[in-house]
Amino acid sequence: MARAFASQSDLTEKKITFDEIGEGIYAFTAEGDPNSGVIIGDESVMIVEAQATPRLANKVIECVRSVTDKPITHVVLTHYHAVRVLGASAFKAQQIIMSEKARAMITERGQEDWDSEFQRFPRLFEGHESIPGLTWPTTTFNQSMTVFLGNRRVDIKQIGRAHTAGDAVIHVRDQNVMFTGDIVEDQSACYCGDGHFNDWGQTLNNIVAYDVDAIAPGRGRALIGKSRVAKAIESTRDFVQSTYQPAAKVAARGGSLKEAWNAVRASCDPKFADYAIYEHCLPFNVARAYDEARGIDTPRIWTAQRDLEMWAELQG
């Protein structure tokens, strides 16, 4: 029997957790759904990741209001994916920040990504009627920028390609806490459909070099303490390598995409089958790994139609 497409059968509301991961710094998580972050400064608040819709963004705002009444002035988006950015209007922030590369990716493929993710994640897009349109940044940067929330310094940096070509991380120096977006996951499959497998490991090494005390990953629970941080980084590395290497071996001998699929399943199923969104991600991951192994550096644009065709070929 064919599997339900992507996350169309995942209709159960997730339990929200709001953890303080440093003084005045919080991780908003929901059992493998996309995470958000909250950084409270002297007089204002920065949000990291805007959620898929204003409806979900308002759940983040409710949590913010449980700990502070300071105004939300900044929203930082680690990359361009619809489930991360389309809720931004709810925050009414003065600045929406992302890398220049991530903005270029909205121009290139933002509408296609919205259409694609809308089809993949019906639960996350409940209340989609309130989305005013594509989310565009008011402020962009190349490589790095710094925002001061009063005396609190927040560094926003590109430290390498991984989940997308435009990924950014957010580092709060005074608490040595990092928001990694989907570069790091915990007990959740990495979505690699727009990824760069051969760069991902070095980007993880660059995160390791910060020696942070806590991480809010893209999906999964907050990682508090160096041992939990290290474990999640290494499990992410293992997931990426276990996906790419079997697909690359198949591609090197001229094998088919379906053969790559079988090889990746044999590698990944024993270790990761119980991870959140595993079955959802796997076909997209294999397709991208197979492409990259054949020399396609820029990920092909996913469309709602391409999604369905690929799913029927691999996961059907």
C-alpha positions in Angstrom: 0.0 0.0 0.0 1.3 3.4 -0.9 2.3 5.7 2.0 0.4 9.0 2.5 2.3 11.8 0.7 4.8 13.6 2.8 3.2 14.7 6.1 -0.4 14.7 4.9 -1.4 12.0 7.4 0.3 13.8 10.4 -2.7 15.7 11.7 -2.1 15.5 15.4 -1.4 18.8 17.2 2.0 18.7 18.9 2.8 19.5 22.5 4.6 22.8 22.8 7.7 23.2 25.0 9.2 26.6 25.9 12.7 26.1 27.5 15.0 28.7 28.8 18.4 27.8 27.3 20.3 30.8 28.6 19.4 33.8 30.7 16.6 35.5 28.7 17.0 33.1 25.8 14.3 30.5 25.0 13.6 27.7 22.6 10.1 27.1 21.3 9.8 23.4 20.3 6.9 21.1 19.4 7.7 17.4 19.1 9.6 17.6 15.8 7.7 20.5 14.3 9.8 23.5 13.2 11.3 25.4 16.2 11.5 29.1 16.9 13.8 31.0 19.3 13.4 34.0 21.6 16.2 36.4 22.6 15.2 39.1 25.1 17.3 42.2 25.2 17.3 45.2 27.5 14.3 46.8 25.9 13.2 44.6 23.1 12.9 41.0 21.8 14.3 39.2 18.8 12.5 36.1 17.3 14.4 33.4 15.4 12.3 31.7 12.8 8.7 32.9 12.1 6.8 29.6 11.7 4.6 28.6 8.7 1.6 30.8 9.4 0.5 33.8 11.6 -1.6 31.2 13.5 1.5 29.3 14.6 3.5 32.5 15.1 0.8 33.6 17.6 1.6 30.5 19.6 5.2 31.8 19.8 4.0 35.2 20.8 1.9 33.7 23.6 5.0 32.1 25.0 6.9 35.4 24.7 4.2 37.2 26.6 4.5 34.6 29.4 8.0 35.9 30.2 8.2 39.5 29.0 6.1 42.5 27.8 9.0 44.0 25.8 8.2 44.7 22.2 9.3 42.3 19.4 11.5 44.4 17.2 13.5 41.9 15.1 12.8 38.6 13.4 15.8 36.6 12.1 15.2 33.9 9.5 17.9 31.3 9.1 16.8 30.4 5.5 14.0 30.7 3.0 11.8 27.7 3.5 8.1 28.5 3.8 7.5 26.6 7.1 10.1 29.0 8.6 9.1 32.3 7.2 5.5 32.8 6.2 4.3 33.6 9.7 6.5 36.6 10.0 3.7 39.2 9.6 2.2 38.3 13.0 5.2 39.6 14.9 4.9 43.2 13.5 8.7 43.5 13.8 10.6 46.6 12.6 13.3 44.4 11.0 13.1 41.0 9.3 16.7 39.8 8.7 18.1 37.1 6.5 21.2 36.5 4.4 21.4 38.0 1.0 21.7 34.5 -0.4 18.5 33.4 1.3 16.7 36.5 -0.1 18.0 35.6 -3.6 16.5 32.1 -3.1 13.1 33.6 -2.3 13.3 35.4 -5.6 14.4 32.3 -7.5 12.1 29.7 -5.8 10.1 31.1 -3.0 6.6 30.7 -4.5 7.4 27.2 -5.8 8.6 26.3 -2.3 5.4 27.7 -0.7 3.2 25.7 -3.1 5.3 22.6 -2.5 5.4 22.8 1.3 1.7 23.7 1.5 1.0 20.4 -0.1 3.4 18.5 2.1 2.3 19.9 5.5 -1.4 20.5 5.7 -1.5 20.7 9.5 1.2 23.4 9.7 -0.6 25.4 7.1 -4.0 25.5 8.9 -5.1 29.1 8.8 -3.0 29.8 5.7 -5.6 32.4 4.6 -4.0 34.9 7.0 -0.6 34.7 5.2 -0.2 38.1 3.3 2.2 36.8 0.8 5.9 35.8 0.5 8.0 37.1 3.4 10.7 39.5 2.3 13.5 40.7 4.5 13.9 44.4 5.4 17.6 43.8 6.1 20.1 41.4 4.5 23.7 40.7 5.1 26.7 38.9 3.4 28.7 36.6 5.7 27.8 38.3 9.0 26.1 41.1 10.9 25.7 42.1 14.5 22.5 43.4 16.2 22.7 45.0 19.7 19.5 44.5 21.8 20.7 47.2 24.3 23.9 45.7 25.7 23.1 42.2 24.5 25.1 41.3 21.4 23.6 39.0 18.8 25.9 37.8 16.0 24.2 36.4 12.8 26.6 34.6 10.5 26.8 32.4 7.5 29.4 29.7 8.4 28.9 27.3 5.4 26.3 25.6 3.2 24.3 22.8 4.6 20.5 22.6 4.7 20.4 25.3 2.0 23.0 27.6 0.4 21.7 30.6 2.4 21.9 29.1 5.9 22.6 31.4 8.9 23.3 30.7 12.6 22.6 33.1 15.5 25.1 33.3 18.4 24.4 35.1 21.6 27.8 35.7 23.1 27.0 36.5 26.7 25.3 33.1 27.2 27.3 31.2 24.5 24.0 29.9 23.0 23.4 29.2 19.3 20.4 28.9 17.1 21.4 26.7 14.2 18.3 26.4 12.1 18.1 23.1 10.2 21.9 22.7 10.1 21.5 20.7 13.3 18.5 18.5 14.3 17.8 16.3 17.3 15.9 13.1 16.9 14.5 14.4 13.7 15.4 13.6 10.1 17.4 16.3 8.3 15.6 17.6 5.3 18.3 17.5 2.6 16.2 18.2 -0.5 17.8 21.6 -1.0 21.0 20.7 0.8 24.7 20.5 0.1 25.9 17.2 1.4 29.6 17.7 0.7 29.7 21.0 2.6 27.4 20.0 5.5 30.2 18.2 7.6 32.5 21.2 7.5 29.7 23.5 8.5 29.0 21.3 11.5 32.7 21.5 12.3 32.4 25.3 12.2 29.6 25.0 14.8 31.7 22.7 16.9 34.5 25.3 17.0 32.2 27.7 18.9 32.1 25.2 21.8 28.6 26.5 22.7 26.8 25.6 26.0 23.4 25.2 24.4 21.8 24.9 20.9 18.2 25.4 19.7 18.2 23.1 16.7 15.8 23.3 13.7 13.7 20.5 15.0 13.7 18.5 18.2 14.2 19.5 21.9 16.5 22.2 23.1 20.1 21.0 23.6 21.3 22.2 27.0 24.9 21.3 28.0 27.9 20.5 26.0 27.4 16.7 26.0 23.9 17.0 24.5 25.1 19.6 21.9 27.9 17.2 20.9 25.6 14.2 20.6 23.1 16.1 18.4 25.8 17.4 16.1 27.3 14.0 15.6 23.9 12.3 15.0 23.2 15.0 12.4 26.6 14.3 10.8 25.8 10.6 10.8 22.4 11.1 9.2 23.9 13.3 6.4 26.7 10.9 5.7 24.5 7.8 5.9 22.3 9.4 3.3 24.9 10.7 0.9 27.5 7.9 0.8 25.2 5.1 -0.4 23.6 7.3 -3.0 27.0 8.5 -4.3 28.2 4.9 -4.7 25.2 4.1 -6.8 25.6 7.2 -8.9 29.3 6.5 -9.4 28.6 3.2 -11.1 25.8 4.6 -13.2 23.0 3.1 -11.1 19.4 4.4 -11.1 17.7 6.7 -8.6 15.6 3.7 -7.5 18.8 1.8 -6.7 20.1 4.8 -4.7 16.8 4.8 -2.8 17.2 1.1 -1.9 20.8 1.7 -0.8 20.0 4.7 1.4 17.1 2.8 3.0 19.5 0.0 3.9 21.9 2.5 5.4 19.5 4.8 7.2 16.4 2.7 8.3 18.2 0.7 11.1 19.4 4.0 12.7 16.9 6.7 11.9 13.5 5.1 11.1 12.0 6.4 14.4 13.1 10.0 13.8 10.4 12.7 13.3 9.5 13.3 9.6 11.8 10.5 8.5 9.6 8.9 5.9 8.6 12.4 4.7 12.2 13.5 4.1 13.7 10.4 2.7 12.6 10.6 -1.0 13.6 14.2 -1.2 16.9 13.5 0.5 17.8 10.6 -1.9 16.8 12.6 -5.0 19.1 15.5 -3.9 22.0 13.1 -2.9 21.8 11.4 -6.2 21.8 14.7 -8.1 24.8 16.1 -6.1 26.8 12.9 -6.6 26.3 13.4 -10.3 27.7 16.9 -10.2 24.5 19.0 -9.8 25.7 21.7 -7.4 22.6 23.9 -7.3 19.6 21.9 -6.0 16.8 21.6 -8.6 13.7 23.6 -7.7 11.0 21.5 -6.0 7.5 22.2 -7.3 4.2 20.7 -6.2 4.1 18.5 -9.3 7.7 17.4 -9.1 7.1 16.4 -5.5 4.3 14.1 -6.4 6.1 12.5 -9.3 9.2 11.8 -7.2 7.1 10.4 -4.4 5.3 8.1 -6.7 8.6 6.8 -8.1 10.3 6.2 -4.7 7.9 6.2 -1.8 4.8 5.0 -3.6 
